[in-house]
Amino acid sequence: MSIMPSSISSLKTILGSLILLACFVIPGEAAHQQVFISLPVLGVSDQGGKMVGTTHYLAVQVDHLSDASGPKLQFNEGSRAFGTLKGSALSPDWKDAAHTAIDAAARATHEDSRTWLVTLKDVSAAYMTDGPSASAALAVAIAAAVHHTPTVPNVALTGTIASDGHILAVGAIPEKIQGAAAAGISTVLIPKGQSRTHDWDVRPLAESLRITVIEVGTLQEAYERMTGQAF
């Protein structure tokens, strides 16, 4: 996944940390209130054999079904819905992680996910997005949409969500921090215990890039950091 600086600027203008509420009905599916959240997520791409950090955006829409036939999950791959940029294709493991994110968000919010219609779009210059490391951010976005709570600008999260709400370790943390800095992100949330591992110590890197790195262990912790609101 690679995004040029001009694309990053466009993405931030169109999608960066916003919440929109509308009132309309999707025939036969969803009733009345539609909630839309976007937030930045971090990834890496292979550029000439070198892993380079990138930033892309998740656009998440949550509608409430008129019956308890869900949760239903729609992927806007290649669609221009939620803006002028196309959504990237999503790998099977990315989609599996999205289902886990719905389970975690439902448990955390104590909501009945059977009434949810969740529509997702990964706004990226990359053709394909893979891996589960965006799933923790996705769970935060779903919970924020359910609570009608906007996210804080310039805060990004990387981590794999478990259905019980714990945030699990991911790879390439230094590269992701560098990608976040290039995109103007000021705070990066990473899984608990990943600031310093046998592979890296990101504290000097974060200091040199003037980025705040915060470890989070659960969906609740990440939600509170990304919204500024108590769960």
JOMO-V636950 format. One record per residue. SS is DSSP state (a for helix, b for strand, c for the rest). Layout:
ss:SS
ss:SS
//
This chain:
ss:c
ss:c
ss:c
ss:c
ss:a
ss:a
ss:a
ss:a
ss:a
ss:a
ss:a
ss:a
ss:a
ss:a
ss:a
ss:c
ss:c
ss:c
ss:b
ss:b
ss:b
ss:b
ss:b
ss:c
ss:c
ss:b
ss:c
ss:c
ss:c
ss:b
ss:b
ss:b
ss:b
ss:b
ss:b
ss:b
ss:b
ss:b
ss:b
ss:b
ss:b
ss:b
ss:b
ss:b
ss:b
ss:b
ss:b
ss:c
ss:c
ss:b
ss:b
ss:b
ss:b
ss:b
ss:b
ss:b
ss:b
ss:b
ss:b
ss:b
ss:b
ss:b
ss:b
ss:b
ss:b
ss:c
ss:c
ss:c
ss:c
ss:c
ss:c
ss:b
ss:b
ss:b
ss:b
ss:c
ss:c
ss:c
ss:c
ss:c
ss:c
ss:c
ss:c
ss:c
ss:c
ss:c
ss:b
ss:c
ss:b
ss:b
ss:c
ss:a
ss:a
ss:a
ss:a
ss:a
ss:a
ss:a
ss:a
ss:a
ss:a
ss:a
ss:a
ss:a
ss:a
ss:a
ss:a
ss:a
ss:a
ss:c
ss:c
ss:c
ss:a
ss:a
ss:a
ss:b
ss:b
ss:b
ss:b
ss:b
ss:b
ss:b
ss:b
ss:c
ss:c
ss:c
ss:c
ss:b
ss:b
ss:c
ss:c
ss:c
ss:c
ss:c
ss:a
ss:a
ss:a
ss:a
ss:a
ss:a
ss:a
ss:a
ss:a
ss:a
ss:a
ss:a
ss:a
ss:c
ss:c
ss:c
ss:c
ss:c
ss:c
ss:c
ss:b
ss:b
ss:b
ss:c
ss:c
ss:b
ss:b
ss:c
ss:c
ss:c
ss:c
ss:b
ss:b
ss:b
ss:c
ss:c
ss:c
ss:c
ss:a
ss:a
ss:a
ss:a
ss:a
ss:a
ss:a
ss:a
ss:a
ss:a
ss:c
ss:c
ss:c
ss:c
ss:b
ss:b
ss:b
ss:b
ss:b
ss:c
ss:c
ss:c
ss:c
ss:b
ss:c
ss:c
ss:c
ss:c
ss:b
ss:c
ss:a
ss:a
ss:a
ss:a
ss:a
ss:a
ss:a
ss:c
ss:c
ss:b
ss:b
ss:b
ss:b
ss:b
ss:c
ss:b
ss:a
ss:a
ss:a
ss:a
ss:a
ss:a
ss:a
ss:a
ss:a
ss:c
ss:c
ss:c
ss:c
//
